[in-house]
Amino acid sequence: GATGTTRIGKFDSNTKQNKLLYTFDKQVCVSSCSLNKEETLLAVSLAQNTRGEERLKPISKCLTLLIEIHPINNTKVLKAVDCRVKVQFLHAETDRRSVLESHLLLLTEDGYVDLYHVMLTKQEGYRVVMANPERLLKTAERIVEDFCWLQWDGHTQRVYYLTHSDKFLMRCVQFYPNHNCETMLEFPLEFPANLFRTVNFVNLGFDHYHQNSPEQEPLRMKVFTNIIGSMCVCYSQHLKAKQEVIYTVLLVHKDCSKTFRVSLGSEQKATHLHPLFIPIGYHILVYLQDHFLHCINTRQQEIVCHSLFLSGLDVDLGLQSESADVTVLHSEEESSGSVLDLGSGRIHEAELSPAFLLKILRAPSRCPSSKTDPQRMAALHCLLVYLGNDPNLELKITEWLFDNVNAFDSFDQIQEFILASLYRISYEKSLSLDKVLPYSSVLDKKEIPACLLEVPGVLCTTELHIEPVFKGKARSLQGFWSELQWNTERTQYLDADPNPRYRTSHIQADWDKLRAERRPSSHMNHIEENTKKVLSMVDTWCLDKKLVPLFQEEDHQHRALIGLTVDKLREHLNRHLPRLGKKKIDSLVVNYVAKLLELIRHMLESAWLKFKLGPRVLCLKQQGSPGEWSVFHFMFRILEATRGLCLPLPPGYHTLLAVFAVRCLPQPTFLQYVDHGFLQLTETFVSRLMTDLDNSDANERLKFSILKRLPEPMEQRIYHMWDHPVSSAWISRDYVRTQLEKLNKSKGFAFSGRDKPGFRPEFLPLTYLAKILSDIEEEAPNPFEERENVDARFVEETALKQTLILLGFEGK
């Protein structure tokens, strides 16, 4: 300041006030400082002034001090060296109210880390001072020896460092609440041997680097972890001679790394072109101002189309400073990162914008779909998986699906919507579910479209098998380290399995076999129990939502498919992820299938709301409106998408689709759809058709055509619902055949031959048949076992009426 002093203070996030800690009575250059948790000690590293008269004195370039704050009565010099030093107090959580010890890390450019144990004492009940400061240097403990890169993570109390002898090794040191530490993990990294000429620091988000060679700037590296057990190591290089930026994201939890090479063009100036690495949930945002923005998906990393890449001058995060003057702040418990702009002194929250991603989805196709489809795929997955817990956002996506009902060239957007949304409800359970559950339909394709495997102007290479080695003892691996070890081991196991991911299409053969079963069995009962669990879950979710007429009828085929899907998915997860436990897996799969049925209902609700459809859509007497025709087309696209994945539909879906088809399609086209299997004739639909439509010539032709296409058990039930001479004739013939078969099987039956009142003897064959039927009815042990309203009298009357119609004496 103007007074010629240097002040060190702390900003209190609770009171929003600055608290003064210490004042130097002259201007000094503070390169690093740290405060202990109790705010009684301040460690400061100073870069000393060597100008003027002081040049004649032997003076160290860097001075490290340990200062008492309450009271300010003692200052201890810890180091006076010619290399820069970073200071950092350990802040381990503790339940002790009064802590009389502090632990300080000193990280030096000479490539080593020391740990000082500072003992404290109280004077006069409130003054906290160092105990035996003269013995302080003797407490130093060497933690890390000979590193060339280092990062301190204060939130997790870990040191990540890179060392090099015959090869580069990344090591992770964990500090515990008792201030002991242990090397937990190490793995090799492939770098050029001359990459590091000087030590590189990444200390609490502050990066410092030196120029190595005219063609190549030094490596910039960051480590990000997440509490669910993921670790990402990100590093980049700028090759000035080729005007390229190379950056790598190493996914320890996925046992692989991805390296991207981006050409910047010859017109770009050779400035500090190092991208920023910003963690946002399970995405890593790679940002190079005025050049590109790459949102890398660290969980769905198999193909590049699940990561969003944007380029051009319009790519701007709004930062005023260059990347060298920006620090990334991150905690593994938080889902979003923060960026500190050192130039303006502002902290910016880094978040994915739903509005921006929706804009990408809705953007008109001004260029070939091969360029826009990968961006739409990545935006869709970001919206559905990462941001998809918002019902309003889901509604906007379903509206977009309806407005873009035709499938894109490279992927089916309805299939992606279903699988990505289903993946969202389960991905938080375990990282290993990424390789076990389906999250994208393109992974099932025999040949993935080329546009989904590449980004124009970006070369991507993938390397497998990082070979991480966990050093911590098995009993001490807990929390994050336990999850990370489990994830890496499970990834290696699943990579060796030829079919680790559940493929919905593989259920088709089992479903065909189940549909062929006619008799009840224990397996069928088990499947039905699964279905009941799913449908009861759906009922609790949508008690007050009756907008779309679904879940209101029995659909035996899809009830069987619902239960079979639960069974196969549960079996798959129990085989590959037994650690989750049977109860959690059972709950997961029931919710998974219930959510599938709900997603389809949500898609239809958006269509209902768009065209304000009501109960009249179930009326078969009216022709479909243009809006209903659009909904019918949308429902066909949903049917096509679910059939391609062999996924069940909500009970009532086929009835609703058939109603739309009758109202919107010409009769010949409707029957062709039925013959080709696009439409399923449900008993609910056919019974409504028989009762709601009159017996005009056109409706009669339609009813006859449908009756011919019904399976025999359903045909028998439907004939009883149609009041028509032809149905009466069929019922009579069926009744006669059944009764005569009973007569043939019975023994000792004697025809009495007695006359019955009301029988006309003029037509002897009919009279004889009526007498036989009447006698059989009298001999029946239970008169109520026969079909309702069908007896010998009904058969006789029907036969006479049919004869009159055929002779032309009576109309239908």
Secondary structure by P-SEA (a helix, b strand, c coil): ccccbbbbbbbcccccbbbbccccccccccccccccccccbbbbbbbccccccccccccccbbbbbbbccccccccccccccbbbbbbbbbcccccccccbbbbbbbccccbbbbbbbbbbbccccbbbbccccccccccccccccccccccccccbbbbbcccccbbbbbbbbbcccccccccbbbbbbcccccccbbbbbcccbbbbbbcccccccbbbbbbbcccbbbbbbbbbbcccccbbbbbbbbccccbbbbbbbbcccccccccbbbbbbbcccbbbbbcccccccccccccccccccbbbbbccccccccccccccbbbbbbccccbbbbbcccccbbbbbbbbaaaaaaaaacccccccccaaaaaaaaaaaacccccccaaaaaaaaaaaaaaccccccccaaaaaaaaaaaaaccccccccccccccccccccccccccccccccbbbbbbcccccccccccccccaaaaaaaaaaaaaaaaaaccccccccccaaaaaaaaaacccccaaaaaaaaaaaaaaaaaaaaccccccccccccccaaaaaaaaaaaaaaaaaaaaccccccaaaaaaaaaaaaaaaaaaaaaaaaaaaaaaccccccccccccccaaaaaaaaaaaaaaaaaaaaccccccaaaaaaaaaaaacccaaaaaaaaaaccccccaaaaaaaaccccccaaaaaaaaaaaaaccaaaaaaaaaacccaaaaaaaaaaaaaaaaaaaaaccccccccccccccccccaaaaaaaaaaaaaaaaccccccccccccaaaaaaaaaaaaaaaaccccc
